[in-house]
Amino acid sequence: MAMTALAPAIHRSREILIAKSSQVALKLVPDVSEGKQADRKFFASFVSIVGVIGLLFLLLINTLLAQDAFTLTHLKLQAKMVSDEREAIARQIDKQSSPEALARTATSLGMKPSETPTFLNLDQVIAQQAKLNNG
């Protein structure tokens, strides 16, 4: 009989325990009221601002890359012009150092062509040097 008399008290204490434990669990989470909650308008504006800033950043990067492309094209054009000038100078040097041009320049300076040209035979020169070194 004692057990049956205690049954309503046990049931009631169980309800009190559940209520108090739920209050403790709810105290762990902060109370969020309607005024403090972030609304959808704020989130949408935040996402929109981040998107616009990202697009502007991409536009800036694209503009800088395009500017570098123009600079690169300009530098390639300058390199081609320098190469053409170098080739023109090389042709002019070859033209001035040709045997005909050298002969013309020599006669204009008063030089006369040799009537008895002397050719150097390297085999004889080497043999003479070998004799000098050995003897």
Secondary structure, DSSP 8 states (H G I E B T S, - for coil): -HHHHHHHHHHHHHHHHHHHHHHHHHHHS----TTTS--HHHHHHHHHHHHHHHHHHHHHHHHHHHHHHHHHHHHHHHHHHHHHHHHHHHHHHHHHTSHHHHHHHHHHTT----SS-----HHHHHHHHHHHHH-
